[in-house]
């Protein structure tokens, strides 16, 4: 019965090889897209953090203008600014004003966290393994020294 289906036995071998190689071919073709997406998002968040830490050094901490600059930079890259979490240490560098800021010479740290996508996991899922954890986030850490005088 099965001989009637595979009358031309020359083509059966090629079909089996194609079925075996197809996941590898798709992986090789789709991995550059996932990698490009990963590095595009990373670069966009990193650029926002660079701009923010430079503004924070001048102001002596973070204020609403710096937060708006971070959100605008993230949004201009096509990402969702509401998903960005901003952590600033030390606490004196938060909510600065003309009278309350981090003094010159003190170090402050800015951490931007943004949830990552699992496109790379989708691509590597074709080969039944995961390249990254299911839940992960971009974690960009920048440090700078306050330049604000009293």
Protein Blocks (a to p, Z undefined) as FASTA:
>chain_A
ZZmmmmplmlmmmmmmmmmmmmmmmmmmmmmmmmmmmmmmmmmmmmmmmmmmmmmmmnop
acfklmmmmmmmmmmnopafklpccddddfklgoiafklccdehiacdddddddddfklm
mmmmmnopafbdfbdcdddddddddfbdZZ
